[in-house]
């Protein structure tokens, strides 16, 4: 259980995609966007002066620049033949997924907390069932006491080498797979899908370029790896952040040249390739518990420094109120996701990924590779001391409630290697972060005495009475 924010900062935020889309569409309209829905792009022409687009309604548009967020069906990728065939990514997977109701919280049908000893309820976060050849996600939208959405996102991603495409319906294949694992099947005894089942071909695709003359492909239009680690979210937000800055500057200077946007493509592809190696190694590691137990700590450490980068920049802005602090997003070691632009971590990642890949190549046994990873973690000195990541029997790092956060902050500011203190624990402190949190909450939220009580209580306890009530009750609609 990697410690995403515990209450009151958390739990994991399970936004319902349709709600987010509707909200962001309204925001765009409020800022002046003209929305056209349910239309296709029939023609695209781009020259050195402008972009010309014609739609299925015969509407014509001319613009200085076009951003393609069309995903797999990207109109620009199709127009200019940008897809690489065959796809060069290492990961080869396919997915089956739907939305369900009546999914039993795993805490209700699995082992008791007194048996497994994990610090947070499974239902409070994003649950992953991992097995040889694949993994499964269970993401409840009702994982919080104030949730109103009863749906649960459920899906399986499968390694194509272990699970080639079949002629079964997606629903039947899903049932066949989970019935192999009685512990998982029990969670879905009463579950019902409430939307059509989706089955993909190979998930991965990749483009020759993401930036061209007067156009840019957003990440899901440029390429995709796998749902594992939700990499698409992080890469998309990072790219939008960089693209927005460049579009504002380009508009002010009337400079929409490719050179102005070139570095955006560089980092988009670096991020995609990094996650590809992370995910492909994960599919290899799923086959052996000891190997997965070791390898997922490399991801955990990258996530820790990746998040620390964002928090450090936020602290710097909150301390100075100088917007130039956000320029750090395009500087090492803050620029890449998962700390890939932090040289000491990148070296550790590449070393350990080589060990995992050696297992698939038959050069190392899984247990040998796992031991090499633990040794590398220990020798790197990058592991936060309170988390004990280099110790195989330490099953989880702990929660991010008040006292574990204080221990983590103390290690970072006073005990971590100089390269860590130099880059990640320069500004801010725990009290400062808490003040930021309280300030961003709405007045209506803070006026609730009961809510304030829960927030104070949850600063100390991750597994509390509210979540016990959620776990113990029926979720039927």
C-alpha positions in Angstrom: 0.0 0.0 0.0 2.0 2.9 -1.3 0.9 5.9 0.8 -1.1 8.3 -1.2 -2.6 10.9 1.0 -4.5 9.7 4.0 -7.4 11.7 5.3 -7.8 14.6 5.5 -5.6 15.2 2.5 -6.9 12.0 0.9 -8.0 9.3 0.3 -7.2 8.6 -3.4 -9.2 11.0 -5.5 -11.5 9.0 -7.7 -13.0 11.5 -10.0 -15.8 10.3 -12.3 -14.6 11.1 -15.8 -18.0 12.3 -17.1 -18.3 14.8 -14.3 -14.8 16.1 -14.8 -15.4 16.5 -18.6 -18.7 18.4 -18.0 -17.0 20.7 -15.5 -14.0 21.4 -17.7 -16.2 22.0 -20.7 -18.1 24.6 -18.7 -14.8 26.2 -17.6 -13.7 26.4 -21.3 -17.0 28.0 -22.3 -16.7 30.6 -19.5 -13.3 31.5 -20.8 -14.7 32.1 -24.3 -14.3 28.7 -26.1 -16.8 28.0 -28.9 -17.9 24.4 -28.5 -18.8 22.2 -31.4 -19.9 18.7 -30.4 -20.8 15.5 -32.3 -19.0 16.5 -35.5 -16.1 14.9 -37.4 -13.1 16.5 -39.0 -13.2 15.8 -42.7 -10.3 18.0 -44.0 -7.1 19.3 -42.5 -4.6 21.5 -44.3 -1.6 23.1 -42.7 0.9 25.5 -44.3 3.5 28.0 -43.1 0.8 30.6 -42.5 -2.3 28.9 -41.0 -4.3 25.8 -40.2 -7.5 25.0 -42.2 -10.1 22.6 -40.9 -13.4 21.5 -42.5 -16.0 19.5 -40.5 -18.7 17.0 -41.4 -21.2 19.9 -41.2 -19.2 21.8 -43.8 -18.1 24.4 -41.3 -14.7 25.8 -42.0 -12.1 27.0 -39.5 -8.8 28.8 -39.9 -6.4 29.2 -37.0 -2.7 29.9 -36.2 -2.3 26.6 -34.4 -4.1 23.3 -33.8 -3.9 21.0 -30.7 -5.1 17.5 -31.4 -6.6 15.7 -28.4 -8.2 13.0 -30.5 -6.6 10.1 -28.7 -6.1 6.9 -30.7 -8.3 8.3 -33.5 -6.2 11.4 -33.8 -7.2 13.3 -37.1 -3.7 14.7 -37.5 -1.9 11.4 -36.9 -4.1 9.9 -39.6 -3.8 12.8 -42.0 0.0 12.8 -41.9 0.6 9.1 -41.3 2.3 9.6 -38.0 1.7 6.2 -36.4 4.8 3.9 -36.2 4.1 0.4 -37.5 4.8 -1.9 -35.8 4.5 -0.1 -32.5 8.0 0.1 -31.0 7.0 0.1 -27.3 8.1 -2.8 -25.1 4.8 -3.3 -23.4 2.3 -5.5 -25.2 -1.1 -5.6 -23.4 -4.8 -5.5 -24.0 -7.7 -4.5 -21.6 -11.3 -5.5 -20.7 -13.3 -3.0 -18.6 -16.7 -1.7 -17.6 -18.5 0.2 -14.7 -20.2 -1.9 -12.1 -22.5 -1.6 -9.0 -22.7 -4.0 -6.1 -18.9 -4.6 -6.0 -18.2 -5.9 -2.5 -15.4 -3.9 -0.8 -12.4 -6.2 -0.6 -12.0 -5.4 3.1 -15.4 -7.1 3.6 -14.6 -10.3 1.7 -10.8 -10.6 2.1 -8.6 -11.1 5.1 -9.2 -9.1 8.2 -6.9 -6.2 9.0 -5.6 -8.0 12.0 -4.3 -10.7 9.7 -2.7 -8.7 6.9 -1.7 -5.7 9.0 -1.9 -3.1 6.3 -2.4 0.5 7.4 -5.3 1.6 5.3 -8.5 0.0 4.0 -8.3 -1.5 0.5 -11.6 0.3 -0.4 -10.2 3.6 0.6 -7.7 3.6 -2.3 -7.2 2.1 -5.8 -7.1 -1.7 -5.4 -4.9 -3.7 -7.8 -5.1 -7.5 -8.0 -1.9 -8.7 -9.6 -1.4 -12.2 -11.2 1.0 -13.9 -13.6 0.3 -12.3 -17.0 -1.8 -9.4 -15.9 -3.4 -7.1 -13.3 -6.8 -5.9 -12.4 -8.1 -2.5 -11.1 -11.0 -1.9 -8.8 -11.6 1.9 -8.4 -14.7 2.7 -6.3 -16.2 6.2 -6.8 -17.9 5.8 -3.5 -14.7 5.5 -1.5 -15.3 8.5 0.7 -18.0 9.2 3.4 -19.4 12.1 1.4 -19.4 10.3 -2.0 -22.7 10.2 -4.0 -21.6 8.1 -7.0 -22.3 4.4 -6.5 -20.3 3.2 -9.5 -17.0 1.2 -9.5 -14.6 1.2 -12.4 -13.4 -2.4 -13.0 -11.0 -3.7 -15.6 -8.3 -6.2 -16.4 -5.1 -5.7 -18.4 -3.5 -8.7 -19.9 0.0 -9.4 -21.3 -0.6 -10.4 -25.0 2.1 -13.1 -24.8 0.3 -14.8 -21.9 -3.3 -14.0 -22.9 -3.6 -13.6 -26.7 -6.9 -12.3 -28.1 -9.8 -14.8 -27.9 -13.2 -15.1 -29.5 -15.0 -14.8 -26.1 -17.2 -11.9 -25.3 -15.5 -9.4 -23.0 -17.8 -10.2 -20.1 -17.3 -14.0 -20.5 -13.5 -13.6 -20.6 -13.6 -11.4 -17.6 -15.6 -14.0 -15.6 -13.3 -16.9 -16.8 -10.2 -15.0 -15.6 -11.5 -14.0 -12.2 -13.0 -17.5 -11.6 -9.4 -18.7 -11.7 -8.8 -16.7 -8.5 -11.5 -17.5 -5.8 -10.3 -14.7 -3.6 -11.0 -12.2 -6.4 -14.2 -13.8 -7.6 -15.8 -13.4 -4.2 -15.6 -9.6 -4.6 -17.8 -9.8 -7.7 -20.4 -12.3 -6.7 -23.2 -9.7 -6.6 -21.6 -7.2 -9.1 -23.5 -6.0 -12.2 -22.2 -4.0 -15.1 -24.1 -0.8 -15.9 -22.5 0.0 -19.2 -21.3 -2.0 -22.2 -18.2 -4.1 -21.8 -15.1 -2.8 -23.7 -12.4 -5.0 -25.0 -9.3 -3.5 -26.7 -6.9 -4.8 -29.2 -3.3 -4.0 -28.3 -3.3 -0.9 -26.0 0.0 0.5 -27.2 0.5 2.9 -30.1 3.2 5.4 -30.8 3.8 8.3 -33.3 6.8 9.4 -35.2 6.3 13.0 -34.0 4.1 14.9 -31.7 5.0 18.4 -32.8 4.9 19.7 -36.4 4.4 22.8 -38.4 1.6 24.6 -36.5 0.3 21.5 -34.7 0.8 19.5 -31.5 -0.6 16.1 -30.5 -1.5 15.7 -26.8 -0.1 12.5 -25.2 -3.1 10.3 -25.9 -3.1 11.4 -29.5 0.7 10.8 -29.7 0.9 7.5 -28.0 -0.3 5.2 -25.1 1.3 2.6 -22.9 -1.1 1.0 -20.4 -3.5 1.9 -17.7 -1.0 0.7 -15.1 0.2 3.6 -12.8 -2.3 5.9 -14.6 0.6 7.3 -16.6 -1.6 9.0 -19.2 -2.9 11.4 -16.5 0.5 12.6 -15.5 1.9 12.8 -19.0 -1.1 14.7 -20.2 -1.0 17.3 -17.4 2.7 17.8 -17.8 2.3 18.3 -21.5 -0.6 20.7 -21.2 1.4 22.7 -18.7 4.3 23.1 -21.1 2.1 23.6 -24.2 0.0 26.3 -22.5 3.1 28.4 -21.7 4.4 28.1 -25.2 1.0 28.9 -26.8 0.7 32.1 -24.7 4.3 33.1 -25.7 3.7 32.2 -29.4 0.5 34.2 -29.5 2.2 37.3 -28.0 5.2 37.1 -30.4 3.3 35.6 -33.4 5.9 32.8 -33.5 4.4 29.4 -34.0 7.5 27.8 -35.5 8.3 24.2 -34.7 11.4 25.2 -32.9 9.4 27.0 -30.3 7.5 23.7 -29.4 10.3 21.2 -30.1 11.3 20.6 -26.4 7.7 19.7 -25.6 7.9 16.8 -28.0 11.3 15.7 -26.5 9.8 15.4 -23.0 6.5 13.9 -24.0 8.4 11.0 -25.7 10.9 10.7 -22.8 8.0 10.3 -20.4 6.2 7.8 -22.6 9.3 5.7 -23.1 10.1 5.8 -19.4 6.6 4.6 -18.4 6.8 1.9 -21.2 9.9 0.4 -19.5 8.4 0.8 -16.1 5.2 -1.0 -17.2 6.8 -3.7 -19.3 9.1 -4.6 -16.4 6.0 -4.8 -14.1 4.4 -7.4 -16.4 7.6 -9.4 -16.1 7.7 -9.1 -12.3 4.0 -10.1 -11.9 5.1 -13.7 -12.5 7.0 -13.9 -9.2 6.1 -12.4 -5.9 9.6 -11.8 -4.7 10.5 -10.0 -7.9 7.3 -7.9 -7.9 7.9 -7.1 -4.2 11.3 -5.7 -5.1 10.4 -4.0 -8.4 7.4 -2.1 -7.3 9.6 -0.3 -4.8 11.5 1.3 -7.7 8.2 2.7 -8.9 7.4 3.8 -5.4 10.6 5.7 -5.0 10.2 7.4 -8.4 6.7 8.4 -7.4 8.0 9.8 -4.1 10.6 12.1 -5.8 8.2 12.9 -8.6 5.7 14.2 -6.1 8.4 15.9 -4.1 9.3 17.9 -7.2 5.7 19.2 -7.5 5.5 20.0 -3.8 8.9 21.7 -3.8 7.9 24.0 -6.6 4.6 24.8 -4.8 6.4 25.6 -1.6 8.7 28.0 -3.5 5.8 29.8 -5.0 3.9 29.9 -1.7 7.0 31.3 0.0 7.8 34.0 -2.6 4.5 34.5 -4.4 6.7 34.8 -7.5 5.2 33.0 -10.5 8.7 32.5 -11.9 9.0 29.6 -9.4 6.9 27.6 -11.8 9.6 27.8 -14.4 11.3 25.0 -12.4 8.9 22.6 -14.1 11.2 22.8 -17.1 14.4 22.5 -15.2 16.3 19.4 -13.9 15.5 17.5 -11.8 11.8 18.6 -11.8 11.1 18.3 -15.5 10.4 14.6 -16.0 7.7 12.6 -14.5 8.6 9.8 -12.0 11.9 11.6 -11.3 13.3 10.4 -14.6 15.2 13.8 -14.8 16.8 13.2 -11.4 20.1 11.6 -12.4 20.7 9.6 -9.3 17.2 8.0 -9.5 17.5 7.5 -13.3 20.7 5.5 -12.8 19.0 3.4 -10.1 15.9 2.8 -12.3 18.0 1.8 -15.4 20.1 -0.6 -13.3 17.1 -2.3 -11.7 15.1 -2.4 -15.0 18.1 -4.3 -16.5 17.8 -6.9 -13.8 14.1 -7.5 -14.4 14.6 -7.7 -18.2 17.4 -10.2 -17.6 14.7 -12.5 -16.1 12.7 -12.5 -19.3 15.9 -13.1 -21.3 16.7 -16.1 -19.1 19.9 -14.6 -17.7 18.7 -14.2 -14.1 16.3 -16.2 -11.9 13.5 -14.0 -10.4 14.8 -14.4 -6.9 18.3 -13.4 -8.0 17.0 -10.3 -9.8 15.0 -9.3 -6.7 18.1 -9.6 -4.5 20.0 -7.4 -6.9 17.3 -4.8 -6.7 17.3 -4.7 -2.9 21.1 -4.3 -3.0 20.8 -1.4 -5.4 18.1 0.3 -3.3 20.3 0.0 -0.2 23.4 1.3 -2.0 21.7 4.2 -3.6 20.9 5.9 -0.2 17.8 7.4 -1.9 15.3 5.4 0.1 13.6 7.5 2.9 14.8 5.9 6.1 11.3 5.7 7.7 10.0 3.7 4.7 12.6 0.8 4.9 12.2 0.1 1.1 15.4 -2.0 1.0 14.0 -4.4 3.5 12.0 -7.1 1.7 9.8 -8.0 4.7 8.6 -4.4 5.1 5.3 -4.7 3.4 4.3 -1.0 3.2 6.0 2.4 3.9 3.3 3.6 6.2 0.6 6.3 5.9 0.9 10.0 5.3 -0.8 10.9 8.5 0.7 13.5 10.8 3.5 11.6 12.6 4.7 9.5 9.6 4.8 12.8 7.6 6.9 14.4 10.3 9.3 11.5 10.3 9.6 11.7 6.5 10.1 15.5 6.5 12.8 15.2 9.2 14.7 12.6 7.2 14.4 14.7 4.0 15.6 18.0 5.6 18.3 16.7 7.9 19.3 13.0 7.1 18.9 12.5 3.4 21.9 12.6 1.0 23.1 16.1 0.0 21.7 15.7 -3.5 18.2 15.1 -2.1 18.4 18.0 0.4 19.6 20.3 -2.4 16.7 19.6 -4.7 13.7 18.4 -2.8 13.5 19.7 0.8 14.7 23.3 0.3 11.5 25.2 0.9 8.5 24.8 3.2 7.6 22.6 6.1 4.8 20.4 7.2 3.0 23.3 9.0 3.3 25.3 5.8 1.8 22.6 3.8 -1.1 22.1 6.3 -1.8 25.9 6.0 -2.0 25.6 2.2 -4.5 22.7 2.6 -6.7 24.6 5.0 -6.7 27.7 2.9 -7.9 26.0 -0.3 -10.9 24.4 1.4 -14.2 26.2 0.9 -15.9 28.3 3.6 -18.9 26.0 3.4 -16.7 23.0 4.1 -15.0 24.5 7.1 -18.2 25.7 8.6 -19.2 22.1 9.3 -18.1 21.3 12.9 -18.4 17.6 12.2 -16.1 17.8 9.1 -13.5 19.7 11.1 -13.6 17.1 13.8 -13.1 14.3 11.2 -10.2 16.2 9.6 -8.4 16.6 12.9 -9.0 12.9 13.8 -7.9 11.7 10.4 -4.6 13.6 10.8 -3.7 10.8 13.3 -5.7 7.8 12.0 -5.9 6.4 8.5 -8.3 3.6 9.3 -11.2 5.2 11.1 -14.8 4.6 12.0 -16.2 6.4 8.8 -14.4 4.0 6.5 -15.4 1.0 8.7 -19.0 2.0 8.1 -18.5 2.3 4.3 -16.8 -1.1 4.2 -19.4 -2.8 6.3 -22.5 -1.6 4.5 -24.1 -2.8 1.2 -23.4 -0.8 -1.9 -26.5 -1.8 -3.8 -28.5 0.8 -5.7 
